[in-house]
Amino acid sequence: MLAGTDVGVVAVLRATGDVGFTGVVFAFWGLGSITGALVYGALRRTVHPLWLLLALGLLTAPVGLATSPWVLALAIVPAGALCAPVISATSEAVARLVPERARGEAMGLQGSALTVGSAVGAPGAGFVIDAVAPGAGFAPVGVAGAVIAGILRGRATAAEHSTPGTP
C-alpha cells in the first residue's frame, strides 16, 4: 500500500499540474505517520497488526477521490496515521510469536515481505493509474491490503480456535 500510495500521489499531482505540491502532500502523510506512531506507542496494550492493516487499507482506498492538492494532503493523513503503527505492530508480533533462536530469520522474512509488497504495489497502482485515471491507483492497493488483512485475520482466528493435531 505504501509504495502504491507514493505512485498515486505523484500521478494525481502530475495530472492536476501540481507536482510542486508533492512535498507538502508527503509532509502531511509523514506527519500523520508520526502522530500515529506516538499514539500507538502511548497505548497500554497492543493492537493486532492485521486490524491495523485492514484499517490502513480501508483508509487508503478512497484517497484518490481527492479533488485538489490540499484535499489530497488532508485525505492522506488518516492513512498516514496507520503507516508506522502497522510496521511497528508487525515487528512486535514477530518478536512476541517467534522463538528467539529463529527471530533473525523471521525478521528477515518480514523485511522481504515488505520489499515484495513494494515491488508489487507500485507497479500495480501504476497499471491501474495508466488504465483508468490518476486517482484510481489508491483503490486497488487499499483494497488489496484490506482483503489480505481480512484473509489472514480469518486464518489466524481459525488457527487460534483449532485444537492441536486437527487440520
Backbone hydrogen bonds, N-H to C=O, Kabsch-Sander energy under -0.5 kcal/mol:
donor,donor_aa,acceptor,acceptor_aa,energy
5,T,1,M,-2.4
6,D,2,L,-2.0
7,V,3,A,-2.0
8,G,4,G,-2.4
9,V,5,T,-2.7
10,V,6,D,-1.9
11,A,7,V,-2.4
12,V,8,G,-2.6
13,L,9,V,-2.5
14,R,10,V,-2.4
15,A,11,A,-2.4
16,T,12,V,-1.7
17,G,14,R,-0.9
18,D,13,L,-2.9
21,F,18,D,-2.4
22,T,19,V,-2.0
25,V,21,F,-2.1
26,F,22,T,-2.6
27,A,23,G,-2.1
28,F,24,V,-2.2
29,W,25,V,-2.3
30,G,26,F,-2.7
31,L,27,A,-2.8
32,G,28,F,-2.3
33,S,29,W,-2.1
34,I,30,G,-2.7
35,T,31,L,-2.5
36,G,32,G,-2.7
37,A,33,S,-2.5
38,L,34,I,-2.4
39,V,35,T,-2.5
40,Y,36,G,-3.0
41,G,37,A,-2.6
42,A,38,L,-1.3
43,L,39,V,-0.8
43,L,40,Y,-0.9
51,W,48,H,-1.0
52,L,48,H,-1.6
53,L,49,P,-2.6
54,L,50,L,-2.3
55,A,51,W,-2.3
56,L,52,L,-2.6
57,G,53,L,-2.5
58,L,54,L,-2.4
59,L,55,A,-2.2
60,T,56,L,-1.7
61,A,57,G,-2.2
63,V,60,T,-1.7
64,G,61,A,-0.6
65,L,62,P,-2.2
66,A,63,V,-1.8
72,L,68,S,-2.7
73,A,69,P,-2.5
74,L,70,W,-2.1
75,A,71,V,-2.9
76,I,72,L,-1.7
77,V,74,L,-0.8
79,A,75,A,-0.5
80,G,76,I,-2.6
81,A,77,V,-2.2
82,L,79,A,-1.5
83,C,79,A,-0.6
83,C,80,G,-1.1
84,A,80,G,-0.7
86,V,82,L,-2.2
87,I,83,C,-1.9
88,S,84,A,-2.9
89,A,85,P,-3.1
90,T,86,V,-2.2
91,S,87,I,-1.9
92,E,88,S,-2.5
93,A,89,A,-2.4
94,V,90,T,-2.3
95,A,91,S,-2.4
96,R,92,E,-2.0
97,L,93,A,-2.7
98,V,94,V,-2.3
102,A,99,P,-1.8
103,R,99,P,-0.6
103,R,100,E,-1.0
106,A,102,A,-2.3
107,M,103,R,-2.8
108,G,104,G,-2.0
109,L,105,E,-2.3
110,Q,106,A,-2.3
111,G,107,M,-2.4
112,S,108,G,-2.2
113,A,109,L,-2.4
114,L,110,Q,-2.1
115,T,111,G,-2.0
116,V,112,S,-2.8
117,G,113,A,-2.5
118,S,114,L,-2.0
119,A,115,T,-2.5
120,V,116,V,-1.9
121,G,117,G,-3.2
122,A,118,S,-1.7
124,G,120,V,-2.0
125,A,121,G,-2.6
126,G,122,A,-2.5
127,F,123,P,-2.7
128,V,124,G,-1.9
129,I,125,A,-2.8
130,D,126,G,-2.7
131,A,127,F,-2.2
132,V,128,V,-2.8
133,A,128,V,-0.7
136,A,133,A,-1.4
137,G,134,P,-0.9
138,F,135,G,-0.9
141,V,137,G,-1.0
142,G,138,F,-2.5
143,V,139,A,-3.1
144,A,140,P,-2.5
145,G,141,V,-2.2
146,A,142,G,-2.3
147,V,143,V,-3.0
148,I,144,A,-2.7
149,A,145,G,-2.4
150,G,146,A,-2.5
151,I,147,V,-2.8
152,L,148,I,-2.8
153,R,149,A,-2.6
154,G,150,G,-2.2
155,R,151,I,-2.2
156,A,152,L,-2.6
157,T,153,R,-2.6
158,A,154,G,-2.2
159,A,155,R,-2.4
160,E,156,A,-2.2
161,H,157,T,-1.5
162,S,158,A,-0.8
166,T,163,T,-1.9
